[in-house]
Amino acid sequence: MKRTVALISAIALVLIGISMSVYNTFRAAEWENFFTELAQNSAEIPETVVETGDENNRIAVINIEGVIQDVPESQGFLGSQAGYNHQMTIEALKNIIEDDTTKAIILNVNSPGGGVYESAEIHKYLVEAKEKGKKIYSSMGNMAASGGYYVSAPADKIFATNETITGSIGVIMQSVNYHELAEKYGVKFETYKSGEMKDMLSPTKETPESEKEYVQSIVDSMFDDFVQVVADGRGMSESEVRKIADGRIYLGSEAMKNGLVDEEGYFDDALNALKEEVGKNSQVYEIGTDPSSLGFFGLKSPDLLQNLFKQNDVQTIEALMQKRQGIQPMYLYE
């Protein structure tokens, strides 16, 4: 009798296990579909109307805030971390280029710059937008330096205040070299490489002059591109740009004197001036949403909890510095 009961119990457990496995498989499929739909919805470029008006005569606000780098957007239980989203910016520009209802773009720039590639990519699509007849204004906030100026250069008008930090026209590549420290403590590095330059800018060896010259040639080439972008955007000669492009920063008032900025004013001043050009009754819409206002699955969450999960500026800069060691040219003001 005991054996029969045990056998029946074992069979029941097997049947329950099979049932649970089938159930979980179906549930997993449902969850997968749910998250797939969620990802597809989040892939759309969100637009928020900030000023109502003529829907056939629109002005797009694009925020360039933070370091201009194409890094995965930080996702947490409470939603997205605030910061620059490169892929969203590029997709938004592509949409604007093909959208006949959007007549103008205003850049809201508060950035120390960032990657050479990312800055050049934004510049490329802004130039395409201009060629499509879109008016472009740039409003510089607290800072629009290096890559922040690079992306502003094609604008028809650039606004800044006396307090704005801009300029820093130049390229930087930087690495930490600790081979002498390692030698002091008897640490040796064994490197096997296929070519002389394969360990270029390695922190574990003294950098030979030939390598320094090669790296400098890369920097010089990218700097030439930067100079040309400013010259084309500002209607200046190459020699005029080079006189002010030694890497130094300028306050907004100085930048107006040397030709890098057109007018003094804040974002609202730039927007009002743009509406004078394209129509006072234009609809103004902003690309993207404020990530700090989104919580779990788009729900708002308390500010206190948001702050607990938000990475601070020091951590962001430290992470950036770690990533830019070695061969990573940057249009960046430190």
C-alpha positions in Angstrom: 0.0 0.0 0.0 2.8 2.4 0.9 4.5 1.6 -2.4 1.3 2.4 -4.3 0.9 5.7 -2.5 4.5 6.6 -3.2 4.1 5.7 -6.9 1.0 7.8 -7.2 2.6 10.7 -5.5 5.7 10.5 -7.8 3.4 10.4 -10.9 1.5 13.4 -9.5 4.6 15.3 -8.9 5.8 14.6 -12.5 2.5 15.7 -14.0 2.5 18.8 -11.9 6.1 19.5 -13.0 5.2 19.1 -16.6 2.1 21.3 -16.2 4.2 24.0 -14.6 6.8 23.8 -17.3 4.2 24.2 -20.0 2.6 27.1 -18.1 5.9 28.8 -17.6 6.8 28.5 -21.3 3.5 30.2 -22.3 4.0 32.9 -19.6 7.6 33.5 -20.7 6.3 33.9 -24.3 3.8 36.4 -23.0 6.4 38.4 -21.1 8.8 38.3 -24.1 6.0 39.8 -26.3 5.3 42.4 -23.6 8.9 43.5 -23.4 9.3 43.4 -27.2 6.3 45.8 -27.5 7.7 48.0 -24.8 11.0 48.2 -26.6 9.3 49.0 -29.9 7.3 51.8 -28.3 10.4 53.2 -26.6 12.3 53.2 -29.9 9.9 55.8 -31.3 11.2 59.4 -31.0 8.9 61.1 -28.5 7.8 64.7 -29.2 6.3 67.1 -26.7 4.5 70.2 -27.9 5.7 73.1 -25.7 3.9 75.9 -27.6 0.8 75.3 -29.6 0.5 76.9 -33.1 0.5 76.1 -36.8 1.1 72.3 -37.2 2.3 72.8 -40.7 5.0 75.3 -39.6 6.8 73.7 -36.7 10.1 74.4 -34.8 11.9 71.5 -33.3 13.9 71.9 -30.0 16.8 69.5 -29.8 18.6 69.4 -26.4 22.4 68.7 -26.5 23.0 68.4 -22.8 25.9 66.6 -21.2 28.9 64.8 -22.8 28.3 64.0 -26.5 29.0 60.3 -26.6 27.1 57.3 -28.0 26.8 55.2 -24.8 24.0 52.9 -23.8 21.3 54.7 -22.0 21.3 53.8 -18.3 18.1 52.0 -17.4 17.1 51.3 -13.8 14.0 50.3 -11.9 12.9 53.9 -11.7 13.5 54.6 -15.3 16.2 56.3 -17.4 19.1 58.3 -16.1 19.1 61.9 -17.4 21.8 62.5 -20.0 22.5 62.9 -23.7 21.0 60.3 -26.0 23.0 60.2 -29.2 21.0 57.7 -31.2 17.7 59.5 -30.4 19.3 62.8 -31.5 20.5 61.3 -34.8 17.1 59.7 -35.5 15.3 62.9 -34.6 17.5 64.8 -37.1 16.8 62.3 -39.8 13.1 62.6 -39.2 13.2 66.4 -39.3 15.1 66.4 -42.6 12.2 64.4 -44.2 9.4 66.3 -42.3 8.1 69.1 -44.5 6.1 70.5 -41.5 9.2 71.2 -39.5 10.7 74.5 -40.8 13.4 75.1 -38.2 15.6 73.7 -35.5 16.8 75.3 -32.3 19.6 73.6 -30.5 19.6 74.0 -26.7 23.3 73.3 -26.0 24.8 72.8 -22.6 27.8 70.5 -23.2 31.6 70.4 -22.8 31.8 68.4 -26.0 32.6 64.8 -26.4 33.5 62.3 -29.1 34.9 63.3 -32.5 32.7 60.8 -34.3 29.5 61.7 -32.5 30.1 65.5 -33.0 30.8 65.0 -36.7 27.7 62.9 -37.1 25.4 65.5 -35.6 27.1 68.2 -37.7 26.5 66.1 -40.9 22.8 65.9 -40.4 22.5 69.5 -39.4 24.2 70.5 -42.6 21.7 68.2 -44.5 18.8 69.9 -42.7 20.1 73.3 -43.8 20.4 72.1 -47.4 16.7 71.1 -47.1 15.9 74.7 -46.3 15.5 74.3 -42.5 16.6 77.3 -40.4 18.9 76.4 -37.5 19.6 78.5 -34.4 21.8 77.5 -31.5 21.3 78.7 -27.9 24.3 78.1 -25.8 23.6 77.7 -22.1 26.1 77.4 -19.3 28.7 75.7 -21.6 29.0 75.0 -25.3 32.7 74.1 -25.6 34.7 72.1 -28.1 32.3 69.5 -29.5 29.5 71.7 -28.0 30.7 74.4 -30.3 31.4 72.0 -33.2 27.7 71.1 -33.4 26.6 74.7 -33.1 28.9 75.9 -35.9 26.5 75.3 -38.8 23.7 77.3 -37.2 22.4 80.4 -39.0 22.6 82.2 -35.7 24.3 81.4 -32.4 23.1 82.9 -29.1 25.1 83.0 -25.9 25.1 85.0 -22.7 28.1 86.8 -21.0 28.3 83.9 -18.6 28.4 81.1 -21.3 31.7 79.2 -21.6 32.4 78.4 -25.2 35.3 78.0 -27.6 37.9 75.3 -26.7 38.3 74.6 -30.4 40.7 71.7 -30.7 41.3 68.0 -30.3 42.7 66.0 -27.4 44.1 62.5 -27.0 45.4 61.5 -23.6 46.8 58.5 -21.8 48.3 57.7 -18.4 51.8 56.2 -18.5 52.9 54.3 -15.4 55.8 52.2 -16.7 58.3 54.0 -14.5 56.1 53.3 -11.4 55.9 49.7 -12.4 59.7 49.4 -12.8 60.2 50.9 -9.4 58.2 48.1 -7.9 59.6 45.4 -10.1 56.5 44.9 -12.3 57.3 43.7 -15.8 54.9 43.6 -18.7 55.2 40.9 -21.4 53.7 42.1 -24.7 53.5 40.1 -27.9 52.4 42.1 -30.9 52.0 41.7 -34.6 53.3 45.1 -35.5 55.4 48.0 -34.1 52.4 50.2 -33.5 50.0 47.6 -32.2 50.5 48.7 -28.6 50.5 52.4 -29.5 50.1 54.6 -26.4 50.5 51.7 -24.1 50.8 52.8 -20.5 53.3 50.1 -19.8 56.2 51.4 -22.0 58.0 54.6 -22.8 56.5 56.2 -25.9 59.0 56.5 -28.7 59.3 59.7 -30.7 58.0 58.0 -33.9 54.9 57.0 -32.1 54.4 60.5 -30.7 54.7 62.0 -34.1 52.2 59.6 -35.6 49.6 60.3 -32.9 50.2 64.0 -33.3 49.5 63.7 -37.0 46.1 62.1 -36.2 45.3 65.0 -33.8 46.4 67.6 -36.4 44.2 66.0 -39.1 41.1 66.1 -36.9 42.0 69.6 -35.8 42.1 70.7 -39.5 38.6 69.3 -39.9 37.4 71.2 -36.8 38.9 74.4 -38.2 37.2 73.9 -41.5 33.8 73.2 -39.8 34.1 76.6 -38.0 35.3 78.4 -41.1 32.4 77.1 -43.2 29.8 77.6 -40.5 30.9 81.1 -39.5 31.9 82.4 -42.9 35.5 83.0 -41.7 38.8 82.2 -43.4 40.9 79.4 -42.1 43.6 81.7 -40.9 41.0 83.8 -38.9 39.8 80.6 -37.2 43.3 79.4 -36.4 44.1 82.6 -34.6 41.3 81.9 -32.0 41.6 78.1 -32.1 44.4 77.4 -29.7 42.1 75.4 -27.4 41.3 78.3 -25.0 37.8 78.9 -23.7 35.9 82.2 -24.2 33.1 83.8 -22.3 30.1 84.6 -24.4 31.0 88.3 -24.6 34.5 87.5 -25.9 33.1 85.0 -28.4 30.8 87.7 -29.8 33.8 89.9 -30.4 35.9 87.2 -32.2 33.0 86.1 -34.4 32.1 82.8 -32.8 28.7 84.0 -31.5 26.1 86.3 -33.2 23.9 87.6 -30.4 23.6 87.9 -26.7 20.6 86.1 -25.2 19.0 83.2 -23.5 17.1 80.3 -25.0 13.8 82.3 -25.0 15.5 85.1 -26.9 16.8 82.7 -29.5 13.5 81.1 -29.9 11.6 84.4 -30.3 14.2 85.5 -32.9 13.7 82.3 -34.8 9.9 82.7 -34.7 10.4 86.1 -36.3 12.0 84.3 -39.2 9.8 81.3 -39.7 6.5 82.5 -38.3 5.3 83.8 -34.9 2.4 81.3 -34.8 4.8 78.3 -35.3 4.2 75.2 -33.2 7.2 74.5 -31.0 7.9 70.9 -30.1 10.7 69.3 -28.1 12.4 66.1 -29.0 12.4 63.5 -26.3 11.2 63.7 -22.7 12.7 64.6 -19.4 14.1 61.2 -18.3 14.0 62.3 -14.6 10.3 62.5 -14.8 9.8 58.9 -15.9 9.6 56.0 -13.4 8.9 52.3 -13.7 7.2 51.7 -17.1 6.9 55.5 -17.6 5.2 56.2 -14.3 6.3 59.2 -12.3 8.4 58.4 -9.2 9.2 60.5 -6.1 12.1 62.9 -6.4 13.7 61.4 -3.3 13.8 57.9 -4.9 15.1 59.3 -8.2 18.0 61.0 -6.4 18.9 57.7 -4.7 19.4 56.0 -8.1 20.9 59.0 -10.0 24.6 58.9 -10.8 26.3 62.1 -9.8 28.4 64.3 -12.1 31.7 63.2 -10.5 31.0 59.6 -11.2 30.0 60.4 -14.8 33.3 62.3 -15.4 35.4 59.6 -13.8 33.8 57.0 -16.1 34.4 59.2 -19.1 38.1 59.7 -18.1 38.5 55.9 -17.8 37.1 55.4 -21.3 39.1 58.0 -23.0 42.5 56.7 -22.0 44.5 55.7 -25.1 43.5 56.1 -28.7 40.2 58.0 -28.3 40.3 61.5 -29.8 37.9 63.9 -28.2 36.4 67.3 -28.9 36.2 67.9 -25.2 36.9 70.7 -22.7 37.9 69.3 -19.3 
